[in-house]
Amino acid sequence: MVPPNARMTIEWFVPLGQARPLTMALHSLAAEVRTFHGCMGCSVSTDLASQGTVRYIEDWRTEDDLRGRLLPETFAHLATLIEDATDPPRVEFRLPSGTRGLNYVEEVQQAFALNARAAHSHR
């Protein structure tokens, strides 16, 4: 199997009582994301021994495939889970050009919005 070119990893550190609902929401989300073009796999894991760590990973064939996943309409559910966390999760994007944080999502969404406006104004 070809290794992924891009990976998104999100780690929440939650009280034990919140781990199960978060894990269930992520499993539901992963089932949907696995059908997206370029998705090579999604996984959800928990480590309850270390303060309730919930880890969510998406592997993508290309960075462009991952960028498509980060558009507002496809990222909204995951964004809500990130924003609703009591403690901000650790978010990491491993890309061919290096490792990025949550600001990568904003950058991708801003570039998409600019391109959409430019395309609309050329009609």
DOPA-836505 format. One record per atom (N, C-alpha, C, O): residue in one letter; x, y negated, z negated. Coordinates in steps of 0.2 Angstrom, whole numbers, plus 5000, padded with zeros to 4 digits. Layout:
! residues N
AXYZ;...
END
This chain:
! residues 123
M500450065000;M500050005000;M500449945000;M501049944997;V500249895004;V500649835004;V500549794998;V499949784995;P501149764995;P501049724989;P500649654990;P500649634996;P500249634985;P499949574986;P500349514987;P500949514984;N500149464991;N500549404992;N500449354987;N500849304986;A499849354984;A499549304980;A499149334974;A498849384975;R499249314968;R498949344962;R498749284958;R499049234956;M498049294955;M497849244950;M497749284944;M497449344944;T498049264938;T497949294932;T497649244927;T497949184926;I497149264923;I496849224918;I496849264912;I496649324912;E497149234906;E497149264900;E496749224895;E496949164893;W496249254892;W495849224886;W496149254880;W496249314879;F496149214875;F496349234868;F495649214864;F495549164862;V495249264863;V494649254860;V494549294853;V494849344852;P494049274849;P493849314843;P493549374845;P493249384851;L493649424841;L493449494843;L492749494845;L492549534850;G492349464842;G491549464844;G491449434851;G490949444853;Q491849394853;Q491749364860;Q492049404866;Q491949394872;A492549454864;A492849494869;A492349534874;A492449534880;R491949564870;R491449604874;R491049564879;R490949584885;P490649514877;P490249474882;P490749444888;P490449444894;L491349424886;L491749394892;L491949454896;L491949444902;T492149514893;T492349564898;T491849594902;T491949604908;M491149594900;M490649614904;M490549564909;M490349584915;A490549504908;A490449444913;A491049454919;A490849444924;L491649464916;L492149474921;L492149534925;L492249534931;H491849594922;H491749654926;H491249644932;H491349664938;S490749604930;S490249594935;S490549544941;S490349554947;L490849494939;L491249454944;L491749494948;L491749484954;A492149534945;A492649574949;A492249614954;A492549624960;A491649644952;A491349684957;A491149644963;A491149674969;E490949584962;E490749544968;E491349524972;E491349524978;V491949504968;V492549474972;V492849524976;V493149514981;R492849594974;R493149644978;R492849644985;R493249674989;T492249624986;T492049624993;T492249564997;T492149565003;F492649514994;F492849454998;F493449475003;F493849525001;H493449445008;H493949455013;H494649445010;H494749385007;G495049485011;G495749485009;G495949505001;G496449504999;C495349514998;C495449544991;C495749614991;C495449654994;M496349624988;M496649684987;M496449724981;M496649784980;G496149684976;G495949714970;G495849664964;G496149614964;C495449684959;C495249644953;C495349694948;C495149754948;S495549664942;S495549704936;S495449664930;S495549604930;V495049694925;V494949664919;V495249714913;V495149774913;S495549684909;S495849724903;S495849684897;S495849624897;T495749724891;T495749694885;T496349724880;T496449784881;D496549684876;D497049704871;D496849674864;D496949624862;L496349714861;L496049694855;L496549694849;L496449664844;A497149724850;A497649724844;A497949654844;A498149634838;S498049624849;S498349554849;S497849504849;S497749474855;Q497449494844;Q496949434843;Q496449434849;Q496149374850;G496249484852;G495749484857;G495949454863;G495649404866;T496449484867;T496649454873;T496249494879;T496249554879;V495949454883;V495549474889;V495949444895;V496049384896;R496149494899;R496549474905;R496149494911;R495849554912;Y496149444916;Y495749454922;Y496249444928;Y496649394928;I496349484933;I496849484938;I496449494945;I496149544946;E496649444949;E496449454956;E497049464961;E497449414960;D497149514965;D497649514970;D497349504977;D496849524979;W497749464981;W497549444987;W498049454992;W498649444991;R497849474998;R498349485004;R498749425006;R499349435007;T498449365006;T498849305008;T498649255003;T498149255000;E499049205003;E498849144999;E498249105002;E497849084999;D498149105009;D497549085012;D496949115010;D496449085008;D496949185009;D496349225006;D496249194999;D495649184997;L496749184995;L496649164988;L496349094988;L495949074984;R496649054993;R496348984993;R495648984995;R495248944992;G495349024999;G494649035001;G494249054995;G493649034994;R494549094990;R494249114984;R494149054979;R493649054975;L494549004980;L494548944975;L494148894977;L494048844973;L493748894983;L493348844985;L492748844979;L492548894976;P492448784979;P491948774973;P491348824973;P491148844968;E491148844979;E490548884979;E490748954977;E490348994975;T491348974978;T491549044976;T491949044969;T492049104966;F492148994967;F492548984960;F492048964954;F492348964949;A491448944956;A491048914951;A490948954944;A491048934939;H490749024945;H490649064940;H491249074935;H491249074929;L491849084939;L492449094935;L492649024931;L492949024926;A492548974935;A492648904932;A492248894926;A492548864921;T491648914926;T491248914920;T491548954914;T491548924908;L491749014915;L492049054910;L492649024907;L492749024901;I493048984911;I493648954909;I493448894905;I493748884899;E492948854907;E492748794904;E492448804897;E492448764892;D492048864897;D491648874891;D492148904885;D491848914880;A492748924887;A493148954882;A493348904876;A493448844877;T493348934870;T493448894864;T494148874864;T494348814863;D494648914866;D495348894867;D495448904875;D495248954878;P495748854878;P495848854885;P496348924887;P496848934883;P496048954892;P496449014894;P497149004897;P497148944900;R497549044898;R498149034902;R498049054909;R497749114910;V498149014913;V497949024920;V498649024924;V498948974924;E498749074928;E499349074932;E499249104939;E498849154940;F499449064944;F499449084951;F500149104954;F500549064954;R500249164955;R500949184958;R500849184966;R500449224969;L501249144969;L501149124976;L501849144979;L502349144976;P501849144986;P502549154989;P503049094987;P503649104987;S502749034986;S503148974985;S503348964978;S503748924976;G503049014973;G503249004966;G502549014962;G502049034964;T502648994956;T502049004951;T501748934949;T502148884948;R501148934949;R500748874948;R500248884942;R500148944940;G499948834940;G499448834934;G498748814937;G498648814943;L498348794932;L497648784934;L497548724939;L497148714943;N498048674939;N498048624944;N498048644951;N497848604955;Y498248704952;Y498248734959;Y497548734962;Y497448714968;V497048744957;V496348754959;V496148684962;V495748674967;E496248634958;E496048564959;E496348544966;E496048514970;E496948554967;E497348544973;E497048574979;E496948544984;V496848634979;V496548674984;V495848644986;V495648634991;Q495448624980;Q494748604981;Q494848534984;Q494348514988;Q495248494982;Q495348424985;Q495548424992;Q495248384996;A495948474994;A496148475001;A495648505005;A495548475011;F495248545003;F494648575006;F494148515007;F493848505013;A494048475002;A493548415003;A493748365008;A493348345012;L494448355008;L494648305013;L494648335020;L494448295024;N494748395021;N494648425027;N493948425030;N493748415035;A493448445025;A492748445027;A492548375029;A492148365033;R492748325025;R492548255026;R492848235033;R492448205037;A493448255035;A493748235041;A493448265047;A493248235052;A493248335046;A492848365051;A492148335052;A491948335058;H491848315047;H491148285047;H491248215051;H490748205055;S491748175050;S491748115053;S491948115060;S491948065064;H492248175062;H492348175070;H491848205074;H491948215080;R491248215071;R490648235075;R490348185079;R489848195082;
END
